[in-house]
Amino acid sequence: MNNIAQRLQQVRERITQTATKWQRNPADIQLLAVSKTHPATAIKSAATQGQRCFGENYLQDALPKIESLKNAGYDLEWHFIGAMQSNKTRPIATHFDWVETLSSLKHAQRLHQQRPPHLAPLNVCLQVNISHEPQKSGINPAELETLASAVSQLPRLRLRGLMALPASADTLEQQRLPFARLFHLFTELKSQGFALDTLSMGMSADLEAAIAEGATQVRIGTAIFGPRIKK
Ligand SMILES: *Cc1c(COP(=O)(O)O)cnc(C)c1O
């Protein structure tokens, strides 16, 4: 086994052990492999081990990889998890299966209009600024229901859930607080009638805390692919 295969296996074990500890079914927690800055060969190593869902942040970096792996026989699913910009919505709507960093109606409308008709509706998660950090993207929790309602009206989008990238914290207890708040918002929206199934939270350093608080998807980069490659 190569390094990526070994590390992928270790991450799967962390997920399984943590899920079991909290009496959750490990199958209810999806692993999104975050391959930003890593080459298509690294993605292939993970795909060979059965990894199907990959997350990318930078469009220029992602598009050639998506293209080169298109006909490689892996049936990959691509999630856009980077900062949204209006002038990039068309290629995102065309080449990705999911957008997890949606936080404005303007971007939602563009993605809806630009999603090619021959493709299934684009799956979206609303990114929530759960730690109230002024410099971070994501919608304010107070505005979440309004945006969720508006996005639900757009037939070329399919609202799947919530995503957050909280401020980093050192202890498990501190890490759990923002994840618990996001879980609460997720539960509230579901009780208001939104059919959500995805709560995307937790990365290499805090996946245990996220699973403890109900994550249905963890987004893992470094623990699978190693440190990010600098240009
Ligand atoms: C880079 C990134 C990740 C993965 O982070 P790691 O700490 O490398 O696991 C997850 N989510 C988002 C939004 C990211 O940008």
The ligand as an ORCA input file, in Angstrom:
! r2SCAN-3c Opt
* xyz 0 1
  C      -8.801     22.570      3.157
  C     -10.181     22.376      3.648
  C     -10.542     21.216      4.356
  C      -9.549     20.139      4.749
  O      -8.707     20.596      5.761
  P      -7.628     19.632      6.449
  O      -7.309     20.317      7.713
  O      -6.478     19.553      5.508
  O      -8.261     18.309      6.654
  C     -11.873     21.072      4.716
  N     -12.796     21.999      4.407
  C     -12.484     23.126      3.751
  C     -13.548     24.113      3.441
  C     -11.172     23.347      3.355
  O     -10.874     24.487      2.710
*
